Amino acid sequence: MTGDVGASPITGAALLLSCGEVSGNVYSVNAAGPMPCTTTDAPFLTAAVGDMGFAYTNAAGRVSPDVTELAAGAIGGLTLEPGLYKWSSTVLIDQNLKLDAQGNPDAVWIFQIAGTLTQASYKQVILEGGAQAKNVFWQVAGAVTIGTYAHFEGIVLAKTMIAVNTGASVNRRLLA
């Protein structure tokens, strides 16, 4: 993992990481995380959880989607323009997915997913046309799985859990 990781309100033991797997800080509400690299900071994590909850609610509360139920949730192989996308069920990225900003570096994507989000192994989310990972939001009510050796772009706001499989990479943030 490149960057910081943390767990709250659950114990640091839920991280299932060793110190050598993290290049940033490891935060926990208690000393149960990977030692000796864990920083115990419950107030910091409480604030972070609150901020994530606000962001999740903000993304979920967006109305008037540009596209609903695109490809019945099987969006791999597509090239998507900026916009608000909504699904009432699960979303699967089973082929490479391209997000094309068409030359606008301020372009924003918001994906509202009522079910789970699964990215298959060895598949990529690819940014094109000046797209930036900081402008891609995945609001997911169910679990998120990023497959083995897959590459993912954007900010995940998951209500339940996020599983990142062996060798996978993520450009931006994963928050659950």
Helices and strands as residue ranges (DSSP letters): E 5-7, G 12-15, G 19-21, E 26-28, E 38-40, H 42-60, E 67-68, G 70-73, E 79-80, E 83-87, E 91-93, E 97-100, E 109-113, E 117-119, E 125-128, G 133-135, E 136-140, E 144-146, E 151-158, E 162-164, E 169-175
